[in-house]
Amino acid sequence: MVVTSSVPDSSRRHELLPHSFRSPRRVTVTLPQQTYGQLLQRSDCEGRSLSNLAAFLLELGLRQNGDTAAAPGQRSTGKHG
C-alpha cells in the first residue's frame, strides 16, 4: 500500500525536529483600531517591533493561563525583530 500526504516534505521534517530547533511561525491577526494604536504606541516606547511585542504579549498571556508557551528549558522570545 502506498500512503501519500498533502504535507510537503519540508513541513514533515519540521514536525520531527525538537521544539528548540523549530523556526518561528507567522500568523495574521485582525485587531480593532484602538488595540492596534495601543500596541504601536507601546512598541515605540519599548523600542521593539510591533511583531515582537505582539508575540511577547501572546506568550505572556499563555504562560499566565498555565499553557505552555515555550518548551522546557527554552527561554522567552525576547526581541525577534
C-alpha atoms as one frame of an Amber mdcrd trajectory, in Angstrom:
protein
   0.000   0.000   0.000   1.257   3.492  -0.864   0.470   6.320   1.523   0.640
   9.861   0.233   0.448  13.121   2.100  -0.534  16.607   1.057   2.045  17.971
   3.504   5.295  18.971   1.775   8.412  17.028   2.828   9.940  20.124   4.413
   6.883  20.552   6.671   7.019  16.916   7.765  10.714  17.286   8.617   9.814
  20.373  10.638   7.384  18.307  12.747  10.142  15.800  13.576  12.598  18.408
  14.831  12.939  19.047  18.563  10.946  22.118  19.610  14.099  24.184  20.228
  15.165  23.797  16.563  11.866  24.822  15.003  11.681  28.177  13.295   9.057
  30.727  14.370   5.689  30.594  12.602   3.936  33.607  11.081   0.263  34.416
  11.757  -2.099  37.175  10.699  -4.371  38.799  13.274  -7.064  41.436  12.764
  -7.232  43.953  15.611  -9.579  46.788  16.499  -8.069  50.176  15.607  -7.742
  51.174  19.286  -5.856  47.972  20.170  -3.547  48.434  17.194  -2.839  52.008
  18.283  -2.062  50.915  21.833   0.288  48.184  20.609   2.016  50.571  18.245
   2.499  53.182  20.968   3.818  50.604  23.447   6.190  49.087  20.878   7.609
  52.550  20.179   8.049  53.230  23.903   9.780  49.887  24.462  11.953  50.188
  21.354  10.800  46.888  19.873   8.911  45.948  16.749   5.147  45.616  16.772
   5.527  41.952  15.786   7.922  41.247  18.637   5.696  42.961  21.194   2.622
  41.056  19.996   4.490  37.727  20.197   5.784  38.581  23.673   2.308  39.520
  24.943   0.757  36.366  23.481   3.418  34.195  25.122   2.977  36.031  28.417
  -0.791  35.543  28.295  -0.419  31.831  27.572   2.029  31.385  30.445  -0.238
  33.252  32.859  -3.109  30.933  31.915  -0.965  27.874  32.586  -0.497  26.966
  28.925   2.946  26.123  27.594   4.321  28.989  25.519   7.851  27.645  25.353
   9.367  24.202  25.634  11.025  23.351  28.949  14.456  24.922  29.055  13.631
  27.330  26.230  13.577  30.956  27.213  11.101  33.541  26.040  11.495  35.026
  22.586  12.662  38.381  23.920  13.302  40.573  20.894  12.773  38.949  17.499
  12.592  41.988  15.271
